[in-house]
């Protein structure tokens, strides 16, 4: 059952019934709000099932020009092209859903662009991304964008929530400590097991909370008191740095330990 996203569903349903579906859509919005599940459900709704449905996910543990995390290689996109070269088994749509589409490396994106430029038959391409600005502008321009928001009734992922709480618990004393302790913390992390991007994202989330706290939207808690000395501009500056570092961790060979040290030293 789909939770929320009723407007998006009705929009696509109406387009399907009027035979006006675009050949490519870009589903954007925060992580873990049901975009991928929505794409699967809609594919089934319009009659597309295995073997006419292809799912593409980042390859965990395989680099794509980044220091860590999985990517989507040009090899995988060529598999997509090969999949689309054959007629539908069921005589209906052939659909490809690409999750975390921003994790296509540059070669993969350039290769995928050709598929977007030359759609064949009843083909539907759905790209899912929480960071669409990392996609080539030419890819974005050839997709119909559909924005998704977190439904109020969507429960939080308990595992993700617990993991983020653990990271924040470890970070809090480090953030307010001196240079030596910050270096020690970064050195203590086993980046084979702990993704530096997760740490940076937790830090970003907390900094956003502090920003809202500063402008009076959220309530001050005791653990936030040490940040009263920071101005709104200070927090915005670190937030921008965190976003830049997170992108470099995703899309370059940035050293995770050095990246984390740089961010911590700015707080």
DRENFIDREN-165048 format. One record per residue (C-alpha): residue number from 1; chain; x negated, y, z. Coordinates in Angstrom, 1 decimal. Each point is the difference from the previous one (the first is absolute). Example, Ala and Ser with C-alpha at 12.3 -4.5 7.8 and 13.67 -1.06 7.14 Angstrom:
% DRENFIDREN-165048
romi;torke;east;north;up
1;A;-12.3;-4.5;7.8
2;A;-1.4;3.4;-0.7
% end
This chain:
% DRENFIDREN-165048
romi;torke;east;north;up
1;A;0.0;0.0;0.0
2;A;-1.3;3.4;-1.0
3;A;-0.2;2.5;2.9
4;A;0.7;3.6;-1.1
5;A;-1.0;1.2;-3.5
6;A;3.6;0.1;-1.1
7;A;-0.4;3.0;-2.3
8;A;-2.9;-1.6;-1.7
9;A;1.9;-3.2;-0.5
10;A;3.1;1.7;-1.4
11;A;-2.1;2.1;-2.3
12;A;-1.8;-3.1;-1.5
13;A;3.2;-2.0;0.0
14;A;1.9;2.7;-2.0
15;A;-2.9;0.3;-2.5
16;A;0.0;-3.8;-0.5
17;A;3.7;-0.1;-0.5
18;A;-0.2;2.8;-2.6
19;A;-3.0;-1.7;-1.7
20;A;-2.1;3.0;0.9
21;A;-2.8;-1.5;2.1
22;A;-3.4;1.5;-0.6
23;A;-2.7;-2.5;-1.0
24;A;-2.2;1.1;2.9
25;A;0.7;1.3;3.6
26;A;-2.3;1.3;2.7
27;A;1.3;-0.7;3.5
28;A;-1.7;2.3;2.5
29;A;0.2;0.5;3.7
30;A;-1.6;-1.1;3.2
31;A;-1.3;-3.5;0.6
32;A;2.2;-2.7;1.4
33;A;3.4;1.6;-0.7
34;A;1.3;-2.7;-2.3
35;A;-1.0;1.2;-3.4
36;A;-1.4;-3.4;-1.1
37;A;3.0;-1.9;1.3
38;A;2.3;2.5;-1.7
39;A;-1.8;-0.7;-3.3
40;A;0.4;-3.7;0.3
41;A;3.7;0.2;0.9
42;A;0.7;2.3;-2.9
43;A;-1.9;-2.3;-2.4
44;A;2.3;-2.9;1.2
45;A;3.1;2.2;-0.3
46;A;-0.7;0.7;-3.7
47;A;-0.5;-3.7;-0.6
48;A;-3.8;-0.3;0.0
49;A;-1.5;-2.9;1.9
50;A;-3.0;-2.3;-0.2
51;A;-1.6;-0.6;-2.5
52;A;1.0;3.4;-1.5
53;A;-1.1;2.0;3.2
54;A;-3.7;0.6;0.7
55;A;-1.2;1.4;3.3
56;A;-3.4;1.7;0.1
57;A;-1.6;0.7;3.4
58;A;-3.5;1.2;1.0
59;A;-2.5;-2.8;0.4
60;A;-0.9;0.0;3.7
61;A;-3.7;0.0;0.7
62;A;-1.0;0.8;-3.6
63;A;-1.4;3.5;-0.6
64;A;1.2;2.3;-2.7
65;A;-2.6;2.6;0.2
66;A;0.6;0.4;3.7
67;A;-1.9;-1.1;3.0
68;A;2.8;-2.1;1.3
69;A;3.5;-1.1;-0.6
70;A;1.5;-1.7;-3.0
71;A;0.5;1.4;-3.4
72;A;1.7;-0.6;-3.4
73;A;-2.5;-0.8;-2.7
74;A;0.2;0.4;-3.8
75;A;0.1;-3.8;-0.1
76;A;3.3;0.0;1.9
77;A;1.4;2.7;-2.4
78;A;-1.0;-2.1;-3.0
79;A;2.0;-2.9;1.6
80;A;3.0;2.4;0.1
81;A;-0.5;0.8;-3.7
82;A;-0.1;-3.7;-0.8
83;A;3.1;-0.6;2.1
84;A;1.9;2.7;-1.9
85;A;-1.1;-1.3;-3.4
86;A;2.3;-3.0;0.3
87;A;3.8;0.2;-0.3
88;A;2.2;-0.3;3.0
89;A;0.7;-3.6;1.1
90;A;3.5;0.9;1.1
91;A;0.7;2.4;-2.9
92;A;0.2;3.0;2.2
93;A;-2.5;2.5;1.5
94;A;-3.6;-0.7;0.6
95;A;-1.0;1.9;3.1
96;A;-3.4;0.8;1.5
97;A;-0.2;1.4;3.5
98;A;-3.4;1.5;1.0
99;A;-0.3;0.6;3.8
100;A;-2.5;2.6;1.2
101;A;-0.4;1.1;-3.6
102;A;-2.5;2.7;1.0
103;A;-2.5;-2.9;0.7
104;A;-0.4;-0.6;-3.7
105;A;-3.6;1.0;-0.7
106;A;-0.7;2.4;-2.9
107;A;-0.4;-2.7;-2.5
108;A;3.2;-1.7;1.0
109;A;1.9;3.3;-0.1
110;A;-1.3;0.8;-3.5
111;A;0.9;-3.5;-1.2
112;A;3.5;0.2;1.6
113;A;0.6;3.3;-1.7
114;A;0.0;-1.8;-3.3
115;A;2.8;-2.2;1.2
116;A;2.0;3.1;1.1
117;A;-0.5;1.6;-3.4
118;A;1.2;-3.0;-2.0
119;A;2.8;-1.7;1.9
120;A;1.4;-3.1;-1.6
121;A;3.6;-1.1;-0.1
122;A;1.9;-0.3;3.3
123;A;-3.0;0.8;2.2
124;A;0.2;1.7;3.4
125;A;-3.1;1.1;1.9
126;A;0.3;1.1;3.6
127;A;-3.0;1.6;1.7
128;A;0.1;0.3;3.8
129;A;-2.3;2.5;1.7
130;A;-0.4;1.9;3.2
131;A;-2.7;2.1;-1.6
132;A;1.2;0.8;-3.6
133;A;-2.5;2.9;-0.3
134;A;-2.7;-2.7;-0.4
135;A;1.6;-1.1;-3.2
136;A;-1.0;1.5;-3.4
137;A;2.2;2.9;-0.9
138;A;0.7;-1.7;-3.3
139;A;1.4;-3.0;1.9
140;A;2.2;2.1;2.2
141;A;1.4;2.0;-3.0
142;A;1.1;-3.3;-1.7
143;A;1.9;-1.2;3.0
144;A;3.3;1.2;1.5
145;A;-0.8;0.8;3.6
146;A;2.4;-1.1;2.7
147;A;-0.8;1.2;3.6
148;A;0.8;-2.2;3.0
149;A;0.3;1.1;3.6
150;A;-0.1;-1.9;3.2
151;A;3.5;-1.1;0.9
152;A;1.0;1.0;3.5
153;A;1.3;-3.6;0.6
154;A;-3.2;-1.6;-1.2
155;A;-1.8;-1.7;3.0
156;A;-3.7;0.6;0.4
157;A;-2.4;-2.8;-0.9
158;A;-0.9;-1.4;3.5
159;A;-3.3;-1.4;-1.1
160;A;-1.1;3.2;-1.7
161;A;1.3;2.1;3.0
162;A;-2.0;-2.1;2.5
163;A;-3.1;0.2;-2.1
164;A;0.2;3.8;-0.4
165;A;0.6;0.4;3.7
166;A;-3.1;-2.1;0.8
167;A;-2.1;2.1;-2.4
168;A;1.3;3.3;1.5
169;A;-0.7;-1.3;3.5
170;A;-3.6;-0.6;-0.9
171;A;-0.3;3.3;-1.8
172;A;1.4;2.3;2.7
173;A;-3.0;-0.1;2.3
174;A;-2.4;0.1;-3.0
175;A;1.6;3.1;-1.5
176;A;-0.5;2.0;3.2
177;A;-3.5;-1.3;0.6
178;A;-3.4;1.3;-1.1
179;A;-2.0;-0.8;-3.2
180;A;-1.8;-3.0;1.5
181;A;3.2;-1.8;0.9
182;A;1.5;0.7;-3.4
183;A;-3.1;-1.5;-1.7
184;A;0.2;-2.9;2.3
185;A;3.7;-0.6;-0.8
186;A;-0.6;0.1;-3.8
187;A;-3.0;-2.4;0.4
188;A;2.0;-2.5;2.1
189;A;2.7;-0.6;-2.7
190;A;-0.3;-3.1;-2.1
191;A;1.2;1.4;-3.4
192;A;0.3;-3.5;-1.4
193;A;2.9;-0.5;2.4
194;A;1.3;3.5;0.6
195;A;0.9;2.2;-2.9
196;A;-1.4;3.5;0.5
197;A;3.0;1.4;-2.0
198;A;2.3;-1.3;2.7
199;A;-1.9;1.9;2.7
200;A;0.1;3.2;-2.1
201;A;3.7;-0.3;-0.7
202;A;0.7;-0.4;3.8
203;A;-2.1;3.1;0.5
204;A;1.9;1.8;-2.6
205;A;3.4;-0.9;1.5
206;A;-1.2;1.2;3.4
207;A;-1.3;3.2;-1.4
208;A;3.3;0.7;-1.7
209;A;1.7;-0.6;3.4
210;A;-2.4;2.6;1.5
211;A;0.8;2.4;-2.8
212;A;3.7;-0.3;0.8
213;A;-0.8;0.4;3.7
214;A;-1.9;3.2;-0.7
215;A;2.9;1.6;-1.9
216;A;2.5;-1.1;2.7
217;A;1.9;-2.7;-1.8
218;A;-1.2;-2.9;2.1
219;A;-0.4;-0.2;3.8
220;A;-3.4;0.1;1.7
221;A;-1.2;-3.2;1.7
222;A;-2.8;-0.4;2.5
223;A;-2.2;-1.8;-2.4
224;A;0.2;3.0;-2.4
225;A;-1.1;2.6;2.5
226;A;-3.7;-0.1;-1.1
227;A;1.1;1.3;-3.4
228;A;1.4;3.3;1.2
229;A;-3.3;1.6;-0.8
230;A;0.5;-0.7;-3.7
231;A;1.8;2.4;-2.3
232;A;2.4;-0.9;-2.7
233;A;-2.6;0.8;-2.6
234;A;-2.5;-2.3;1.8
235;A;2.4;-2.9;-0.2
236;A;0.9;0.7;-3.6
237;A;-3.7;0.1;-0.9
238;A;-0.6;-3.4;1.6
239;A;3.2;-1.4;-1.6
240;A;-1.3;1.0;-3.5
241;A;-3.3;-1.6;0.8
242;A;1.7;-3.2;1.1
243;A;2.0;-0.1;-3.2
244;A;-3.1;0.5;-2.1
245;A;-1.9;-2.7;1.9
246;A;2.8;-2.4;-0.2
247;A;0.1;0.4;-3.8
248;A;-3.7;-0.5;-0.2
249;A;0.2;-3.2;2.0
250;A;2.7;-1.2;-2.4
251;A;-1.5;1.0;-3.3
252;A;-3.8;0.3;0.4
253;A;-2.9;-1.9;1.5
254;A;0.1;2.2;3.1
255;A;-1.7;-1.4;3.1
256;A;2.8;-0.6;2.5
257;A;-2.2;0.5;3.0
258;A;-1.4;3.3;-1.3
259;A;3.5;1.2;-1.1
260;A;1.4;-0.7;3.5
261;A;-2.9;1.7;1.7
262;A;0.5;3.2;-2.2
263;A;3.7;0.1;0.9
264;A;-0.5;-0.6;3.7
265;A;-2.7;2.7;0.2
266;A;2.4;2.6;-1.4
267;A;2.5;-0.6;2.9
% end
